[in-house]
Amino acid sequence: MKIDKEILLEQYKLFVGTSESNSNRRASANRYFLSVNTFLLGLSGYLTSLDPRIWHLLTSLLGMTLCIYWLLTLKSYRGLNTAKFKVIHKLEQHLPVRLFGDEWDYLDKGKNPKKYLKLSVLEQGVPILFAILYTLIFIIKLLEFF
């Protein structure tokens, strides 16, 4: 089957654009979750001055739940990006230059942390740190009941 290079190039451009759009949505989701978590921690700090322990517990549970959703969202975006780049690499097999494929090869396909730390793994650290903080608040406030 003969491949029409012009159509292939247009599909390639379109798909690379959707990959960039996916990255922008991912960054937007991270900003959203970061903002909500910042608000919750601020609320928790305010509640400390009022000393309603039950609200600390509820706020902490809400924060932990939010962090789980944040991690699941990141996992979903990572999976979508992985699939998109598999398609991009497949399309590049029919193009004169494999821009993304060569870049990925130079980075040892993400297997060498001295060359490249996967951002999708690094960004998971933020919701994990928030979850740890919420868990500590929850435990401390729960112990105050006893």
C-alpha positions in Angstrom: 0.0 0.0 0.0 1.4 3.4 -1.1 1.4 6.0 1.6 0.6 9.6 0.6 3.4 11.6 2.3 1.5 14.9 2.4 -1.5 13.3 4.2 0.9 11.5 6.5 2.7 14.7 7.3 -0.6 16.5 8.1 -1.7 13.7 10.3 1.7 13.8 12.0 1.4 17.6 12.6 -2.2 17.1 13.9 -1.2 14.4 16.3 1.9 16.2 17.6 -0.5 19.1 18.3 -2.9 16.9 20.3 0.1 15.7 22.3 1.0 19.3 23.1 -2.6 20.1 24.0 -2.6 17.1 26.3 0.5 18.4 28.1 -1.2 21.8 28.5 -4.3 20.2 30.0 -2.1 18.2 32.4 -0.3 21.3 33.5 -3.7 23.0 34.0 -4.9 20.0 36.1 -1.8 20.2 38.2 -2.4 24.0 38.9 -6.0 23.2 39.8 -5.1 20.5 42.3 -2.2 22.6 43.7 -4.6 25.5 44.3 -7.3 23.4 46.0 -4.7 21.8 48.2 -3.2 25.2 49.1 -6.6 26.4 50.0 -7.3 23.3 52.2 -4.1 23.7 54.1 -4.8 27.4 54.6 -8.2 26.4 55.9 -6.6 23.9 58.2 -4.3 26.5 59.6 -7.3 28.8 60.2 -9.2 26.0 61.9 -6.2 25.6 64.3 -7.0 29.0 65.7 -10.6 27.9 66.3 -9.7 24.4 67.6 -12.6 22.4 66.0 -10.7 19.1 65.7 -13.5 17.4 63.8 -13.1 19.9 61.0 -9.4 19.1 60.9 -10.2 15.5 60.5 -12.7 16.2 57.7 -10.4 18.6 55.9 -7.6 16.1 56.1 -9.8 13.3 54.7 -10.9 15.6 51.9 -7.3 16.5 51.2 -6.2 12.8 51.1 -9.1 12.0 48.8 -8.1 14.9 46.5 -4.5 13.7 46.4 -5.7 10.3 45.3 -7.7 11.9 42.5 -4.7 14.0 41.6 -2.5 10.9 41.3 -5.1 9.0 39.3 -5.4 12.1 37.0 -1.6 12.1 36.5 -1.6 8.4 35.8 -4.3 8.9 33.2 -2.4 11.7 31.5 0.8 9.6 31.5 -1.0 6.7 29.8 -2.5 9.0 27.2 0.9 10.6 26.5 2.5 7.2 26.2 -0.1 6.1 23.7 0.2 9.3 21.7 4.0 9.0 21.5 3.7 5.4 20.3 1.5 6.6 17.5 3.9 9.5 16.7 6.9 7.1 16.6 4.9 4.8 14.3 4.1 7.7 12.0 7.8 8.8 12.0 8.8 5.4 10.5 7.4 6.8 7.2 9.0 10.2 7.5 12.5 11.2 6.5 13.5 12.2 10.1 12.3 10.7 13.4 12.4 13.8 15.6 10.7 12.4 18.6 12.0 8.9 18.1 15.6 10.1 17.9 15.1 12.3 20.9 13.8 9.4 22.9 16.7 7.2 21.8 19.2 9.8 22.9 17.5 9.8 26.3 17.8 6.0 26.5 14.0 5.7 26.4 13.9 7.2 29.9 15.8 4.2 31.4 18.9 6.2 32.4 18.1 8.6 35.3 21.5 10.3 34.7 20.2 11.4 31.3 16.6 12.0 31.9 14.2 11.8 34.9 10.7 11.2 33.7 8.6 14.2 34.5 5.5 12.1 34.9 7.2 10.3 37.8 8.6 13.5 39.4 5.3 15.4 39.4 3.8 12.6 41.4 5.9 13.7 44.3 3.8 16.8 44.9 0.4 15.1 45.6 2.3 12.4 47.6 3.8 15.1 49.9 0.4 16.7 50.3 -1.1 13.3 51.2 1.6 12.7 53.8 1.0 16.1 55.3 -2.8 15.5 55.4 -2.2 12.1 57.0 0.0 13.6 59.7 -2.6 16.3 60.4 -5.3 13.6 60.6 -3.3 11.4 63.0 -2.3 14.3 65.2 -5.9 15.6 65.5 -7.2 12.1 65.9 -4.8 11.5 68.8 -6.1 14.7 70.5 -9.5 13.0 70.9 -7.9 10.4 73.2 
